[in-house]
Amino acid sequence: MEQLVGFWERLTSIQIVDILIAIGIIIVFRVLSGTFSYMIIRLFKIKSKKARDIKESAFFKPLKIFFIILGIYLAIVFLKEPLQIHDYVMDIVTKAFKIISVLEIAYGLANSFTSKTVVGKKLKKSLSQKMDDTVFEFMLKVIRVLIYIVAIFFVLNILEINLTGLIAGLGLGGVIVTLAAQDTAKNLFGGLVIFLDKPFAVGDWIEMDNYEGTIEDITFRTTRIRTFENALVNVPNAKIADASVTNWSKMEKRRYKTNLCVELDTPLEKLELLKTSIEKMLQERESVYDDSIIVRFDQITDNGINVLIYTYTNSVSYASYLKEVEDINMKIMKILKEENIELAYDTKTVYVKN
């Protein structure tokens, strides 16, 4: 506290004015940071006339932070001579300013490579319109990671760290790192297998082992599955790569199958009429594939005559499929009622010996 009081006592009126000017520089850059950022982005986005689009640009926020930091840096540089700031301190401040600038540039570049940005949309258009969205998202993630890796090397260079010595040190500890990162490496290769084989994509409904749900995201290490209980499960990619995965979203059609067991004493004429009526009802449905319809008297059981009804419907989502099954079942019951045909029940005759 005494040192702080002594510092203020040693200040001259000129130095106080310099400090006020430095504070003014910081305030000006803070207030105008948004305007500066807007103007710079506007120069590179001539076609964009909406202020909202410019402010939602990937570089707008990083540029604002950069100008705020630039104002602080210029204020410190301005005060170097009046306050006789040591060169060692200025060296630290300069390095900090450079590191922050590199990180902000990297942040802006990384944010530019997303599927929702102009750069991302143009990149996908230039590569292929038919490229799988999951593969494209993975490629964008790789690009973002590479940008940050390059930024880290720039930061190490600013800090004057000997990269050769660092790499040599990593070589000495390579065995330890390899052993510790075995699972991570397996998951990375598992993720690569997923992206190459493309057994599923984001939004697909899959089932594997003890997991069933919708794919929310595929990262380098894990795949996120939203279960039907609304829980989020992170499954390691290595486990998925070795598992048998059922992708229900890839179904082109769903099977409808049921067995009608009618009474044994049903006349054959009525049985033939029942088959014809059910076939006709199924053929009239737009959601049913006509070439897949099978209605056959296939078995005689102890309880009655079995009629197999087998077909495929194009209602693939679970909710629509249940609605389709319900509607078909209702019409079958209606046909049975109209033809006055009763379903057989499981019966047993018990003889009691006196």
N, C-alpha and C positions, 0 to 999 in steps of 0.2 A: 504493500500500500504506500509506503514511504517512497519507494522507487518511482511509483506512478505519479505521486505528487511532485517529486523532484523533476520528473520529466516535463510536466506541464509548466513548472517554474522556469525551466531552461528555454522554453519555446519563446522565440521572438515574434513580434507582430507579423513579420514577413512570412515566417514559417506557418503561423496560424492561417494566414491568407492562402498559402499553398495547400494546406490541409483542406480548407474549405473548397478550393478549386478542385482538388482530388475527389472530394465527396460529391461535388457537382458533376464531375465526369462520370462517376459511378451511377448517379441518379439519371443523368441524360441517357446513358447507354441502357439502363434498366427500363426507362420509360419508352425509349425508341427502339428497343430490341425487336418488338413485333413488327414495327414499320420497316426496319432494315431487312428483316427476314422476308417480309412480304414483297419488298421491292426486288430482292435478289431472285426469289423464286419466280416472280412475275417476268423477269428477263428471260428465264429459260422455259416458261410456259406461256408463250405469246398467244396461243390459241385459246387458252383458258381465260374467260372473262369473269367468272364467278369468284368472289372473294372467299366463299366457303370452300371451294375446291382447292384453292391455294393454301388456305389455313389447315386443310386436312392432308396436305402433302407430307410425305415421310420426312422431309428435311426441315419443315417449318419449326417444330419444337426443338430439334438439335441446334438450329441456327439461332433461335432465341436464347438458348442457354449459352451458346458460344459468344454472342454479343454481350451478354451480362458478364461473363468471365473476362472478355476482352476489356470491358470498361474497368473492372477491378485491376486487371494487369496494367493497363495504361496509367491508372491512378497511382499504382505503386511505383512504376517507372518514373512518373512525374515527381514523386516525392523522394526519389533516390538521392538527388543532390541536396535539396533543402534539409532533409533529415539525416543525411550522410549514412544511408543504408549500406551495410557491408556487401561487398561483391559476392561473398559466399551465400548470403541470404537471397540476393538477386538471382544467383544461379539456380537456387532451389525453386524460386518463384517462376522463373522462365521455364524450367523443366516441367513444373506442375502445369503451367499454361499450355505447353506443347502436348503433354500427355492428355489433358482434358480435350484439347482440340482434336487430336487423333481419335479418341474414343467417341466424340460426338459425330465426327465424320463417318466412322465405322457404324455407329448406331443409325445414322440417316441412310447410309447405303444398304444396310441390312434390312431396314424397314421398307426400302424401295422394292425389295425382292419378295413380295407376297402376291398371292393370286388376285387380290383386290386392287392392287396399285396399277397405274398405267404401264409401268415397266414390266410387271408380271404378265399383264394381259397381252402386251406386244410380244413378249418373249414366247408365250405359249402359241400365239398366232404364227410367229415365224418358225417355230419348231414343227408343230403339227396340230391341227384342229382336233384330230382323233386321239391325241395322247391321253392316256388314262389320268384322271385328276389326282389319284393317289401317288402315282409315279412323279407327276409334275410337282406336287407338294413336297415330296421327298427331295427332288432336285433343288428346289428353292431353299430347303433347310440346309442342304450341303453347301450351297452358295453362301448362305448367311454365316455358317460356321467358318468357311474359308476366309470370309471378310474379317471376322473377329480374330482368326489366327494371324492373318497378315497384320492387323492392328496391334496385336500383342508383340510381334517382332519389331514393329516400329517403336513401341513403348520401351522395349528392352534396349533398342539402339539409343533412344533418348537418354535412358538411364546409364548408358555407357557400360552395359554388361557384356562381357566377352561371350559371344554366342558359341564360339568354338569350344571354349572351356565348359560352357553349359551343356553342350551336346555330348562332350566327352564324359561329363559327370553323369548324364542320363544313361550313357552306355555302360558305365560301371554299375549303375543300379537297375539296369535293364532286366536282369533276372528276377529281382524282387518285384518290379513293376509288372512283369509278365505273369508271375504267379498270382499277384493280387488282382490282376485284371482279366483273369481267365473267363469268369462269368460274363463280364462286360463285353469281351471280345466275342463270346458265343452269341450274346444277344444282338450285337452289331451285325454279325454274319447272318443271324436269323432274320433280322430286319431286311438285310439285302436280299435274302431268299424270298421273303414275302413280296418285296417290290418287283423282283424279276419274274416270279411265278404268277403273281397277282391272283391268289386264291380268293381274295376279297378286297373290297375298297371301303372307304369311309361311307357310312350310311347303310352298309349291308347287314342283314340279319344272319348271324352265324351260330353254330352250335359245336362245341368241342369239349370233351372230357366232362368236367363239372360246370362248364360255363355256357351260357346261352344269352344272347342279347344283340344289341346294335353296335357296330364299330363307330366310335367317336373320333379316335385319332390314332395315327401310327407314327411313333417316334423312332429314334435310333435304337433305343433300348427296349421299350415296351409297346404293347398295343392296348389301348383303352377301350373296354367294352362296357356299355351301359346295359345292365341286366333289366329284365322285365319287372323286377322289384324296385327299379330306379336306383340301384346301387352302381357305383363306378368301380370296375375291377381293372387293375393294371397287370396284364399278363406278360411275362418275359417273352421276347420274340423267339428265343431259343426253344422254349417249350411249345410255342405255336408251330414252329418249323418242323418239329418232330411229331406233332399230333395229327390226327385225322380230323379235318375241319369240314363240317357240312355247311355249305352256303345256301341257305333257304331263299335268299334274294335272287339267286340265279335260276330258280325254277321258271320254266316256260309254261307249265301247266300243272294242275293238281289232280290227283286221282280221287274219284268217288267210287266207293265199293260198299255194297250191302247185300245181305242175304234175307230173302223173304221165305219163311217157312209156313206154307199154307196147309190146310187140313188135308188128310189123306183121301177123304171122300169127295174132294173137289173134282167136278167133271172136267175131262180133258178139254172140252170145248171152251169152258170158262178159263182154264189155264192158258190156252192159246190166245184167247181174247185179252187176258191180262198182260201177257207178253207183248202183244201188238200195241196195246194202249200205252204201256210204259215206254216202248221204243219210240212211238209217235210223239209222246210228250217230251222226251229227251231231244229228239230231232228238231222240235220246234223251238228249243231254247238256243239263243244266239251264243251263250257262254259255253255251250257243250260242243266238243269236237265230234262231228257226225261219224267219222271213220273209226272212232274208238268205242262206240256204243256196243255193249254186249249184254243181252238179256236172254238167259238160258235156264232151262229146267235141267239142273246138273246133278241132283242127288235125291235119293229116296231115303229118308231117315226113319227112325223109330217113331218120331212124332208127326211127321208130315212130309210134304213135297217141298224141296228147297229150290228157290228161283234166285239165281245169281244175277245181280245188276252191277255192271262195271262200265265206267266211262271216265273221261278226262274233261276238266273244266279249265277255262282260262282265268278263273278267279284265283290269283296266286297269293294275294295278301291274306293273312289269317282271318281278319274280320270279314272280308268279302267272301272268302271260302265258306266260313260258317253260315253266312247268310244264304249262299247258294245251296249248301247241303240242306239247310232247313227248308228252303222253298221246294227242293226236289222231293224231300221226304213228305212234306205236306201234300203235294200233288199225288204221290204214290198212295198215300192213305185215302185220298179222295177217290182215286180210281178203284181201290179195294172196296170202298163203300158203295160206289156206283154199280160195281159188278156183283155186289153181294157175296164177296169172298172173305172168309174168316181166316185169320192167322192161327196157326196151330200153337199149342202150349205144351210145355214139357210135362208129360203125364206119366204116371206109373200106376200099374195095377197091382194091388196087394191082395194076396189070397190068405185068408185066415183059416188054419186047420183046427177043427173042433177036437 
